[in-house]
Amino acid sequence: MIKMFKKKQSPLPKSLLPIKKELKAIGKTSDPDSQLSIEDSRILQEVKEKTLELNQNNVTRTKAYLDFYNACPEIHWALLAHMVSRNGGWNMTDLKGELLTRLMSQKEQKSFFLFLERANWLIFQDAYPQLLIYQAGLQRKKNLSRLLPHLNISSFMKVLWNHFWQTRDSALLTHALIVNEQNYVETRVVNHPEFQKNVLGSLEFKLQDYLSMNHILFPYLKNNATKLSGQTVHQFESLLERIGIGKRLYTLLFSDEDRLHGTIRWANKYPHTGSRKDYWPHLFNFIHEGKPGVLLLPRLVSCHLLPGFSKFYSPKLEFAWKEQEHKEAESGDWYKNWKIIYHLASSAEETTGDIKKDYCQTLQKLELAAIAKKTLNSLK
């Protein structure tokens, strides 16, 4: 954490000074108050049960985020989480899709899936209870953020939720939730020895970064047609870069009113299945159209199939991977240093989000890599 703040920082905006004061006071009374009313206990139990119910797989989590945003659109992070979680699902099914199955062994596919699934599961079991506590407070017309420590939520977020109840600053809360989620998975996933060895340290992960395979796509409707905006993630192992990409994605999603409404319309019109057919049915299908033994040839030009060629196989999540049993989340509060709020002060610069050209080039690179690997294997 100390390395993150070596550079001289600009003065904090005055609006963040009360948050700084509260964060610096954390420590002496960080344990949850053991005095809970009957109603408090019931709320906490309902939150735990609903979170467990909806944390079954990527599809259930992704839908839960959208349902919450539709009910509470002031919580911008819920829509951002929905769209990013969709991308997580597409990445999961890519591992069983037509191209990556030719480039990765089954063991590598499983390791990558467990990495994506663990991060998706962890973020949901930490963030969704926060959303439910907020919703329960709305129903009762009172701030219930004092209950967050009973759900092992970071003390950082208790301070920021209290602040949101006072200011209704949706952007600040979104930045806080981005900072929270990325710090939350830092030790539990990104720096976990198993994932460091089997995923982040692997040649395939470095190749993925080189090929710019890790695009985050935000489909949206414009004139009843699906368009794409998005960003490309590099240096996934960097906490600062992950926080930065989260803020850039938030800016991209909410900076253009027409595109925002188009994204919401698209998300509600096309339920998440995990298949890339959800946004590009002209290119992907969750039914395998290819015939065994047929010679592999390039079929993609500028994100359009050449005449007579089959679509790329992109399965639904339910057919790609079984639901996973997860170990309980590792305990501990990531929050250690009040200077983390400097990440709340800075806003990401606006971006056009133009990504279609890069994404199409990536698909072509992947297709050629898959063809080359099959050709090499046939020569052995």
C-alpha positions, 0 to 999 in steps of 0.5 A: 500500500505504501508504494502507491503514495510515494509521489507528491499528491495534490491537495485533497478537495475540501469535499473529501476532508470529512472522509479523511477525518473519519478514515483516520479515526478507524481502528479503535472501534473497528469491531462490530457493535454486538448490540443488534435489535431483532429487526437488525438481525432479521435484515442481516439474515435476509441479506445473507440468504439473498446473496447466497441465493444469487451468487450461484454463477456468473449469469445469476450475479450479472442479472442481480446487478441489473435488477438492482440498478433498475430499482435504484438507478442512483447507484451507478456502480450496479450498472457498471458491475452488470456490464463488467460481469457480462464481460466476465461471463464472455471470457469464461465461455471463450475458454470453451469456445471455438478459438481458445480451445485450440490454443489452450489445454483443458488444464489451462482452460480450467485454471483460467476459468477458476481465476475468473469465477473466483474473482466474480464470486468474491466481488459479488459476495462483498458488494451485493450485501452492501447494495441490499443494506442500502435498499433495506435502508431506503425501505425503512427511510434510515441509514443502515450502514452501521450494519455493514461490519457485521457482514465483513464489509471493509471499514472504508465502505462504511464511511463512504456509504454514510457519506453517500446518505448525506450527499447522494454523490453517485460518482464518488460512491462508484469510485469508492466501490471500484477502489474497494472491489479491486483492493478486495481481490488483490490478495484473495485472487491477483496475488494468491499463490495458486493463481499467480502460478497457474494463470498470471504467470503463464505464457498464455496470460502474457500472450492474451495481453499481447494480443489485446484479447482482454477487451471490455465491451459495452454493447448499446442500442442506437437506431435499433442496432447494437453498437459497441464501446469499450476499453482494453485492459493491460497490466491486470496485475497492477492494482493502480491500473485496475482501479484506473480502468474501472474509473475509465469504464465508469466515465465511458458508461455515464458520460454520454446520455444517449449511449447510457440509455442505449446501454440500459435498453440493450441490457434489458432487451438481451438477457445475459447467457454468457454467449457472445451471440448476445451482442453479435449473432451474425458472428457467434452461435451457441450451437457448434456449426463446424463440421469435424475434419473440415480444413480450417481456413480464415473466414473473418474479414472486418468482423464479418464472415466470408460467404458460406462459412459457419459462425464461431462457436460461443456456448452459453455459460450453463453448457460451458462450465458447471457451478462451482463450490467456493471456499469461504472468503478469506477474512480481513479488512484490506483498508490500512491507509487513509491516503487511498482516498486520493483515488476518489479525488481524481476523475478519469479522462473522457474517452470515445470508447471506440473499440470495434476496430481493435476488437475485430483485429483481435478476433482475426489474430486469434483465428490465425493463431488457432489455425497455425497451432492446428497446422503445427500439431498436424505436422507432428 
